[in-house]
Amino acid sequence: MCEYLSALAEWSSKRSLRECDLFVAVGTSGTVFPAANFVRSAAYVGARTIIVNLEPINPPNPSLQEEYLGRAEEVLPRLLGSR
């Protein structure tokens, strides 16, 4: 599946990914491109990569280091240290 981004949005995303140290994907199947490749780019530069989702990613993405299952509004505050 493919969802197009504007040239500026894609350029900005790639620039940010080169500098990130934490990548968190929330509520995604991880199969829609080009966003599905973002985690690979983040992992390539050494970022910690996390997915928060209701269901496991199937098939698993080897670029994702951590997977937290549950509702985002419950998981994210615990994960990010918010109350």
C-alpha positions as CSV (number, residue, x, y, z in Angstrom):
1,M,0.0,0.0,0.0
2,C,1.3,3.5,-0.8
3,E,0.2,6.9,0.5
4,Y,1.9,9.8,-1.2
5,L,3.5,12.7,0.8
6,S,4.3,16.1,-0.6
7,A,7.9,16.6,-1.6
8,L,8.4,19.0,1.4
9,A,6.8,16.6,3.9
10,E,9.0,13.7,2.6
11,W,12.2,15.8,2.7
12,S,11.4,17.1,6.2
13,S,10.7,13.6,7.4
14,K,14.0,12.2,6.0
15,R,15.9,15.1,7.5
16,S,14.4,14.5,10.9
17,L,15.0,10.8,10.8
18,R,18.7,11.4,10.2
19,E,18.9,13.2,13.5
20,C,16.5,11.2,15.7
21,D,17.5,9.1,18.7
22,L,14.0,7.9,19.6
23,F,11.3,6.8,17.1
24,V,7.8,5.9,18.3
25,A,5.2,4.7,16.0
26,V,1.6,4.7,17.4
27,G,-1.5,2.9,16.0
28,T,-0.2,1.7,12.7
29,S,0.0,-1.4,10.7
30,G,3.5,-0.5,9.6
31,T,2.7,-1.4,6.0
32,V,1.8,1.9,4.3
33,F,4.7,3.4,2.4
34,P,6.7,5.6,2.4
35,A,6.0,5.9,6.2
36,A,6.6,2.2,6.7
37,N,10.3,2.8,5.9
38,F,10.7,5.5,8.5
39,V,11.5,3.1,11.3
40,R,14.2,1.5,9.2
41,S,15.8,4.9,8.6
42,A,15.6,5.6,12.4
43,A,17.1,2.3,13.3
44,Y,19.9,2.8,10.7
45,V,21.1,5.9,12.6
46,G,20.9,4.1,15.9
47,A,17.6,5.4,17.3
48,R,15.6,3.4,19.8
49,T,12.6,2.2,17.9
50,I,9.2,1.5,19.5
51,I,5.7,0.6,18.3
52,V,2.6,1.2,20.4
53,N,-0.4,-0.6,19.0
54,L,-3.5,-2.6,19.8
55,E,-2.3,-5.7,18.0
56,P,1.2,-7.1,17.2
57,I,2.7,-6.0,13.9
58,N,2.3,-9.0,11.5
59,P,4.7,-9.8,10.0
60,P,7.1,-8.4,12.6
61,N,9.3,-5.5,11.5
62,P,13.0,-6.3,12.4
63,S,13.7,-2.6,12.7
64,L,11.4,-2.3,15.7
65,Q,13.2,-3.0,18.9
66,E,10.3,-2.7,21.3
67,E,6.6,-3.4,21.0
68,Y,4.0,-2.3,23.6
69,L,0.4,-3.5,23.1
70,G,-2.6,-1.6,24.4
71,R,-4.5,1.6,24.0
72,A,-2.2,4.5,23.2
73,E,-3.8,6.7,25.9
74,E,-2.9,4.2,28.5
75,V,0.5,3.0,27.2
76,L,2.1,6.3,26.2
77,P,1.9,8.0,29.6
78,R,3.6,5.0,31.2
79,L,6.2,4.7,28.5
80,L,7.0,8.4,28.4
81,G,6.8,9.0,32.1
82,S,3.7,11.2,32.1
83,R,0.8,11.0,34.4
